């Protein structure tokens, strides 16, 4: 519900397909001072990434849906790319790759207005 109106009613799988088919990357830093350097490095390495959140000792990214994203073996190739960065950079303590969960889908729905998008596209 948003503004008293139902925004999305469907199965978990369908909601994730429509609004949240992406991978989340969370990186924990050893030192807050390394944040800018690591961010630039990861954005160069992972061209499909979009920075979602910066905290003093962590960075969160969404890996965007591109042709590469839909290819088989994408997650394992991203994992190898990140692992190679971690192996060569002492600033990163750890990282996680996860599929976008239902909580993130609902937060995304609250932040956007999917009904407006559907209405405007129906008018075009």
N, C-alpha and C positions, 0 to 999 in steps of 0.2 A: 504494500500500500504506500502511496505517496500522494499527499494532498487529498486524502479520502477516496482515491481511485486506485483500482487494482492495476498494477503495472505489468505484472507477468504472472501467468498461471500455467504451469506446465510441469513436466517431469524434471528431475535434477539434470539428467543428461541433456534434455532439450534446452533448458535454460543456459547450461554451460556452453552448448554448441552455438547458441544465438548471441550470448553476451560475454562469454569469458573463455573462449578457446585460446588460451595463451599459457606461457610458462613464466613463472616468477623466479627470479634470481635474487637471493639475499646474500650479501657479502659482509662478513664481520672483519673489521680492521683491527690491527694490533695497536695502532696509535691514531687518534683523531686527526693529527696533522697530515696524515697520508690520504685523507679523503679526496681532495681535489686531484692529486696525481693518479690514484687508483680509478677514480671516475673517468678521467680522460683516457686512461689506458684501456679500460673495459669498453668504453664507447667506440674506441678505435678497433678493438679486437672483435667485438660483437656488433656488427653494423645494424642488426635488427633490434637492438636494445633501446629502451626508452626509460630514463630515470624516473622512478615513481616517488621515492622518498630518500631523503638524506637525514641521517642522525649523526651524532658525534662520532660513534664508532661503528656505524653500519650504513650500507647503501642497499636500496631495493630497486630492481629493474623489472620491467615487463618485456619479454621477448615477443616482438610483434609478429603477426601473421603475415608471412610472405610466402612466395613459392618455395623457398628454402625450408621454411617452417613446416610446410605440408609434406616435405619429402621424408622418405623412410630413413631412419637413423639420425634424425635431426637432433634429438635430445642427447644421444651419445656423442655426436660430433661437438655440440656445445659444451658438454661436460669435458671432453678432451681439450678444447680450446681454453676453457677456464682453468683447468688443471695445469696446463702449460704456463699460464700466467702466474698461478699460485706457486708453481715450482721455481719460477725465476724471480719472483718479487717477494721480498720478506715482509711487506706491509700488510699482507692478507693473512688473517688468522684462520678463517674457514669460510665455506660457502655452501649454500643449499640451492637445489633446483627443484621446484615443485610445480605441479599443475595447478592452475588457478582454482581455488575452492569455491564452494557455494557462497561463503561469507563475502569473498571478494566480488563475486557476481552481484550480490545484493547491494554492496556498497557502490559498485559501478552504476547499478540501476538507480540508486538514490541520487547519485551525482549527476546523472543525465536525465533526459526526458524522452524515453523510447516511444511513447505514444505520439508525441509531437513529430518525431522523425517519421513514423509510419503514416500519420495524417498528411504531412507535407508531401511525402513521396506518392501518396494516393492521389493528391491533387495535381501533380505534375503530368 
